[in-house]
Amino acid sequence: MNNPGLIFRWRSWAPYLLSILRVIAAFLFMQPGTAKLFAFPAAILPNGGTVPIASLLGLAGILEAVGGLFLLVGLFTRPVAFLLSGEMAVAYFMGHAPRGFWPILNHGELAIFFAFLWLYLSAAGPGPWSIDARRHPDSARSN
């Protein structure tokens, strides 16, 4: 495995893998939002319904569904990712941290993971496979 050509070729895939990571993560992130707002793909609330739009969970659902869609297609990736990173930090500290220190016990692992993933994307950009990259080729490039 000492072939420098192989290593170079693998590293050249980094921007494309960034795009794939963004798309897959955004798809997963949208699902709690659509479940809160539309009970799709399934209802997740105890009563089987949807959340009131004018509530904290309604706002979270809108941010997750709409923000997730923007990240999925790579539109306004940096500001949307930064906003969603903050949403996930608030979700962790309001909803999970009061239940205990360890994320595995307070069920906050995904909130922490998404907070840092979106923070990373706000700095790294969307990757080459995005609407942002087509609109502004220089600003979408990751380093």
PyRosetta script that sets phi, psi and omega in degrees:
from pyrosetta import init, pose_from_sequence

init()
pose = pose_from_sequence("MNNPGLIFRWRSWAPYLLSILRVIAAFLFMQPGTAKLFAFPAAILPNGGTVPIASLLGLAGILEAVGGLFLLVGLFTRPVAFLLSGEMAVAYFMGHAPRGFWPILNHGELAIFFAFLWLYLSAAGPGPWSIDARRHPDSARSN")
pose.set_psi(1, 31.2)
pose.set_omega(1, -179.6)
pose.set_phi(2, -98.6)
pose.set_psi(2, 18.1)
pose.set_omega(2, -176.9)
pose.set_phi(3, -81.6)
pose.set_psi(3, 108.3)
pose.set_omega(3, -179.3)
pose.set_phi(4, -64.4)
pose.set_psi(4, -26.2)
pose.set_omega(4, 177.7)
pose.set_phi(5, -65.3)
pose.set_psi(5, -39.9)
pose.set_omega(5, 179.0)
pose.set_phi(6, -65.6)
pose.set_psi(6, -43.1)
pose.set_omega(6, 179.7)
pose.set_phi(7, -64.1)
pose.set_psi(7, -43.7)
pose.set_omega(7, 179.0)
pose.set_phi(8, -61.4)
pose.set_psi(8, -44.7)
pose.set_omega(8, -179.8)
pose.set_phi(9, -63.5)
pose.set_psi(9, -40.1)
pose.set_omega(9, 179.5)
pose.set_phi(10, -65.1)
pose.set_psi(10, -43.6)
pose.set_omega(10, 178.5)
pose.set_phi(11, -64.3)
pose.set_psi(11, -30.5)
pose.set_omega(11, -179.3)
pose.set_phi(12, -67.3)
pose.set_psi(12, -16.4)
pose.set_omega(12, 178.4)
pose.set_phi(13, -82.2)
pose.set_psi(13, -9.1)
pose.set_omega(13, -174.7)
pose.set_phi(14, -52.9)
pose.set_psi(14, -48.3)
pose.set_omega(14, -179.7)
pose.set_phi(15, -62.7)
pose.set_psi(15, -36.0)
pose.set_omega(15, -179.3)
pose.set_phi(16, -72.0)
pose.set_psi(16, -37.8)
pose.set_omega(16, 176.4)
pose.set_phi(17, -67.6)
pose.set_psi(17, -31.1)
pose.set_omega(17, 173.9)
pose.set_phi(18, -61.8)
pose.set_psi(18, -43.9)
pose.set_omega(18, 177.3)
pose.set_phi(19, -62.0)
pose.set_psi(19, -43.3)
pose.set_omega(19, 179.6)
pose.set_phi(20, -64.3)
pose.set_psi(20, -43.3)
pose.set_omega(20, 176.8)
pose.set_phi(21, -58.3)
pose.set_psi(21, -44.9)
pose.set_omega(21, 179.6)
pose.set_phi(22, -60.6)
pose.set_psi(22, -46.0)
pose.set_omega(22, -177.5)
pose.set_phi(23, -65.3)
pose.set_psi(23, -48.0)
pose.set_omega(23, -178.0)
pose.set_phi(24, -65.0)
pose.set_psi(24, -45.4)
pose.set_omega(24, -179.7)
pose.set_phi(25, -63.9)
pose.set_psi(25, -41.0)
pose.set_omega(25, 179.4)
pose.set_phi(26, -65.1)
pose.set_psi(26, -39.5)
pose.set_omega(26, 177.5)
pose.set_phi(27, -61.1)
pose.set_psi(27, -44.0)
pose.set_omega(27, 178.7)
pose.set_phi(28, -67.8)
pose.set_psi(28, -36.9)
pose.set_omega(28, -177.6)
pose.set_phi(29, -69.3)
pose.set_psi(29, -32.9)
pose.set_omega(29, -178.8)
pose.set_phi(30, -67.2)
pose.set_psi(30, -29.5)
pose.set_omega(30, -171.5)
pose.set_phi(31, -62.8)
pose.set_psi(31, -43.5)
pose.set_omega(31, 175.2)
pose.set_phi(32, -62.8)
pose.set_psi(32, -33.9)
pose.set_omega(32, 177.9)
pose.set_phi(33, -65.1)
pose.set_psi(33, -47.7)
pose.set_omega(33, 179.6)
pose.set_phi(34, -68.9)
pose.set_psi(34, -30.4)
pose.set_omega(34, 176.4)
pose.set_phi(35, -67.8)
pose.set_psi(35, -39.3)
pose.set_omega(35, 178.3)
pose.set_phi(36, -67.5)
pose.set_psi(36, -42.6)
pose.set_omega(36, -173.4)
pose.set_phi(37, -84.4)
pose.set_psi(37, -38.0)
pose.set_omega(37, -171.6)
pose.set_phi(38, -124.8)
pose.set_psi(38, 1.6)
pose.set_omega(38, -173.9)
pose.set_phi(39, 55.8)
pose.set_psi(39, 36.3)
pose.set_omega(39, 179.5)
pose.set_phi(40, -127.7)
pose.set_psi(40, 133.2)
pose.set_omega(40, 7.5)
pose.set_phi(41, -76.7)
pose.set_psi(41, -10.1)
pose.set_omega(41, 174.9)
pose.set_phi(42, -158.4)
pose.set_psi(42, 158.0)
pose.set_omega(42, 175.5)
pose.set_phi(43, -74.9)
pose.set_psi(43, 134.2)
pose.set_omega(43, 179.6)
pose.set_phi(44, -113.8)
pose.set_psi(44, -7.2)
pose.set_omega(44, 179.4)
pose.set_phi(45, -80.9)
pose.set_psi(45, 153.4)
pose.set_omega(45, -178.6)
pose.set_phi(46, -57.7)
pose.set_psi(46, -34.6)
pose.set_omega(46, -179.7)
pose.set_phi(47, -85.8)
pose.set_psi(47, -2.4)
pose.set_omega(47, 178.7)
pose.set_phi(48, 79.9)
pose.set_psi(48, 5.7)
pose.set_omega(48, -177.7)
pose.set_phi(49, -101.2)
pose.set_psi(49, -152.3)
pose.set_omega(49, 179.2)
pose.set_phi(50, -118.8)
pose.set_psi(50, 166.3)
pose.set_omega(50, -179.3)
pose.set_phi(51, -85.7)
pose.set_psi(51, 152.2)
pose.set_omega(51, 172.0)
pose.set_phi(52, -66.7)
pose.set_psi(52, 134.9)
pose.set_omega(52, -178.7)
pose.set_phi(53, -58.5)
pose.set_psi(53, -40.6)
pose.set_omega(53, -177.0)
pose.set_phi(54, -87.0)
pose.set_psi(54, 50.9)
pose.set_omega(54, 176.9)
pose.set_phi(55, -138.5)
pose.set_psi(55, 169.3)
pose.set_omega(55, 178.7)
pose.set_phi(56, -62.2)
pose.set_psi(56, -41.9)
pose.set_omega(56, 176.7)
pose.set_phi(57, -67.8)
pose.set_psi(57, -32.1)
pose.set_omega(57, 175.7)
pose.set_phi(58, -65.0)
pose.set_psi(58, -44.0)
pose.set_omega(58, 176.4)
pose.set_phi(59, -61.9)
pose.set_psi(59, -43.1)
pose.set_omega(59, 177.7)
pose.set_phi(60, -61.0)
pose.set_psi(60, -42.6)
pose.set_omega(60, 178.9)
pose.set_phi(61, -61.9)
pose.set_psi(61, -41.1)
pose.set_omega(61, 178.1)
pose.set_phi(62, -64.5)
pose.set_psi(62, -46.8)
pose.set_omega(62, 179.4)
pose.set_phi(63, -60.5)
pose.set_psi(63, -42.4)
pose.set_omega(63, -178.0)
pose.set_phi(64, -69.4)
pose.set_psi(64, -43.7)
pose.set_omega(64, -177.7)
pose.set_phi(65, -72.6)
pose.set_psi(65, -51.6)
pose.set_omega(65, -176.7)
pose.set_phi(66, -74.4)
pose.set_psi(66, -46.9)
pose.set_omega(66, 177.8)
pose.set_phi(67, -61.8)
pose.set_psi(67, -40.1)
pose.set_omega(67, 177.2)
pose.set_phi(68, -62.6)
pose.set_psi(68, -39.3)
pose.set_omega(68, 177.6)
pose.set_phi(69, -64.5)
pose.set_psi(69, -43.1)
pose.set_omega(69, 177.4)
pose.set_phi(70, -60.3)
pose.set_psi(70, -42.8)
pose.set_omega(70, 179.1)
pose.set_phi(71, -69.5)
pose.set_psi(71, -35.1)
pose.set_omega(71, 179.5)
pose.set_phi(72, -57.6)
pose.set_psi(72, -44.5)
pose.set_omega(72, -179.0)
pose.set_phi(73, -90.9)
pose.set_psi(73, -8.4)
pose.set_omega(73, 178.5)
pose.set_phi(74, 76.1)
pose.set_psi(74, 45.1)
pose.set_omega(74, -179.8)
pose.set_phi(75, -112.5)
pose.set_psi(75, 124.9)
pose.set_omega(75, -175.6)
pose.set_phi(76, 53.4)
pose.set_psi(76, 41.9)
pose.set_omega(76, -171.7)
pose.set_phi(77, -56.8)
pose.set_psi(77, -49.1)
pose.set_omega(77, -174.6)
pose.set_phi(78, -62.8)
pose.set_psi(78, -53.0)
pose.set_omega(78, 179.9)
pose.set_phi(79, -67.4)
pose.set_psi(79, -37.4)
pose.set_omega(79, 179.5)
pose.set_phi(80, -66.1)
pose.set_psi(80, -43.8)
pose.set_omega(80, 178.8)
pose.set_phi(81, -62.0)
pose.set_psi(81, -39.5)
pose.set_omega(81, 178.4)
pose.set_phi(82, -63.9)
pose.set_psi(82, -44.0)
pose.set_omega(82, 178.0)
pose.set_phi(83, -61.2)
pose.set_psi(83, -45.7)
pose.set_omega(83, -178.5)
pose.set_phi(84, -69.3)
pose.set_psi(84, -30.0)
pose.set_omega(84, 174.1)
pose.set_phi(85, -61.6)
pose.set_psi(85, -44.2)
pose.set_omega(85, 176.8)
pose.set_phi(86, -64.2)
pose.set_psi(86, -40.3)
pose.set_omega(86, 177.7)
pose.set_phi(87, -59.2)
pose.set_psi(87, -43.5)
pose.set_omega(87, -179.0)
pose.set_phi(88, -69.1)
pose.set_psi(88, -34.0)
pose.set_omega(88, 175.5)
pose.set_phi(89, -64.8)
pose.set_psi(89, -44.3)
pose.set_omega(89, 177.4)
pose.set_phi(90, -62.8)
pose.set_psi(90, -43.7)
pose.set_omega(90, 178.7)
pose.set_phi(91, -58.2)
pose.set_psi(91, -42.4)
pose.set_omega(91, -179.8)
pose.set_phi(92, -64.9)
pose.set_psi(92, -50.6)
pose.set_omega(92, -174.1)
pose.set_phi(93, -73.4)
pose.set_psi(93, -26.5)
pose.set_omega(93, 177.1)
pose.set_phi(94, -87.2)
pose.set_psi(94, -39.7)
pose.set_omega(94, -171.4)
pose.set_phi(95, -101.7)
pose.set_psi(95, -27.2)
pose.set_omega(95, -172.9)
pose.set_phi(96, -112.0)
pose.set_psi(96, -48.1)
pose.set_omega(96, -176.0)
pose.set_phi(97, -56.1)
pose.set_psi(97, -37.6)
pose.set_omega(97, 178.5)
pose.set_phi(98, -62.3)
pose.set_psi(98, -17.4)
pose.set_omega(98, -179.4)
pose.set_phi(99, -85.1)
pose.set_psi(99, -3.3)
pose.set_omega(99, 178.5)
pose.set_phi(100, 143.1)
pose.set_psi(100, 167.8)
pose.set_omega(100, -173.6)
pose.set_phi(101, -75.2)
pose.set_psi(101, -43.8)
pose.set_omega(101, -172.0)
pose.set_phi(102, -80.8)
pose.set_psi(102, 123.2)
pose.set_omega(102, -178.8)
pose.set_phi(103, -57.9)
pose.set_psi(103, -33.5)
pose.set_omega(103, -179.8)
pose.set_phi(104, -66.5)
pose.set_psi(104, -28.9)
pose.set_omega(104, -179.9)
pose.set_phi(105, -88.3)
pose.set_psi(105, -30.6)
pose.set_omega(105, 179.6)
pose.set_phi(106, -94.9)
pose.set_psi(106, 4.6)
pose.set_omega(106, 177.4)
pose.set_phi(107, 61.6)
pose.set_psi(107, 35.6)
pose.set_omega(107, -179.1)
pose.set_phi(108, -104.2)
pose.set_psi(108, 9.9)
pose.set_omega(108, -176.5)
pose.set_phi(109, -57.4)
pose.set_psi(109, -45.7)
pose.set_omega(109, -178.0)
pose.set_phi(110, -67.6)
pose.set_psi(110, -37.3)
pose.set_omega(110, 178.6)
pose.set_phi(111, -62.3)
pose.set_psi(111, -44.0)
pose.set_omega(111, 178.5)
pose.set_phi(112, -65.2)
pose.set_psi(112, -46.3)
pose.set_omega(112, -178.9)
pose.set_phi(113, -58.4)
pose.set_psi(113, -50.1)
pose.set_omega(113, -179.3)
pose.set_phi(114, -66.0)
pose.set_psi(114, -36.3)
pose.set_omega(114, 178.2)
pose.set_phi(115, -57.9)
pose.set_psi(115, -46.1)
pose.set_omega(115, -178.1)
pose.set_phi(116, -78.0)
pose.set_psi(116, -32.4)
pose.set_omega(116, 176.2)
pose.set_phi(117, -64.9)
pose.set_psi(117, -45.7)
pose.set_omega(117, 179.4)
pose.set_phi(118, -67.7)
pose.set_psi(118, -35.4)
pose.set_omega(118, 175.9)
pose.set_phi(119, -61.8)
pose.set_psi(119, -42.8)
pose.set_omega(119, 177.0)
pose.set_phi(120, -61.0)
pose.set_psi(120, -47.0)
pose.set_omega(120, -179.6)
pose.set_phi(121, -64.5)
pose.set_psi(121, -29.5)
pose.set_omega(121, 177.7)
pose.set_phi(122, -65.7)
pose.set_psi(122, -26.9)
pose.set_omega(122, 177.0)
pose.set_phi(123, -92.5)
pose.set_psi(123, -41.2)
pose.set_omega(123, -174.2)
pose.set_phi(124, -78.8)
pose.set_psi(124, -26.7)
pose.set_omega(124, -176.7)
pose.set_phi(125, 90.4)
pose.set_psi(125, -178.6)
pose.set_omega(125, -171.4)
pose.set_phi(126, -85.3)
pose.set_psi(126, -15.4)
pose.set_omega(126, -171.6)
pose.set_phi(127, 88.7)
pose.set_psi(127, 174.0)
pose.set_omega(127, -172.8)
pose.set_phi(128, -73.9)
pose.set_psi(128, -23.3)
pose.set_omega(128, -178.8)
pose.set_phi(129, -94.9)
pose.set_psi(129, 78.3)
pose.set_omega(129, -177.3)
pose.set_phi(130, -159.0)
pose.set_psi(130, 161.2)
pose.set_omega(130, 174.5)
pose.set_phi(131, -66.5)
pose.set_psi(131, -39.3)
pose.set_omega(131, 177.9)
pose.set_phi(132, -56.3)
pose.set_psi(132, -41.6)
pose.set_omega(132, -179.1)
pose.set_phi(133, -65.7)
pose.set_psi(133, -32.4)
pose.set_omega(133, 178.4)
pose.set_phi(134, -76.3)
pose.set_psi(134, -34.3)
pose.set_omega(134, -179.0)
pose.set_phi(135, -77.5)
pose.set_psi(135, -42.2)
pose.set_omega(135, -176.1)
pose.set_phi(136, -138.0)
pose.set_psi(136, 83.1)
pose.set_omega(136, -174.3)
pose.set_phi(137, -55.4)
pose.set_psi(137, -35.9)
pose.set_omega(137, -177.7)
pose.set_phi(138, -73.2)
pose.set_psi(138, -36.7)
pose.set_omega(138, -175.0)
pose.set_phi(139, -80.4)
pose.set_psi(139, -20.5)
pose.set_omega(139, -178.3)
pose.set_phi(140, -86.7)
pose.set_psi(140, -11.4)
pose.set_omega(140, -176.6)
pose.set_phi(141, -69.7)
pose.set_psi(141, 134.9)
pose.set_omega(141, 176.5)
pose.set_phi(142, -93.7)
pose.set_psi(142, 155.1)
pose.set_omega(142, 179.6)
pose.set_phi(143, -102.2)
pose.dump_pdb("model.pdb")
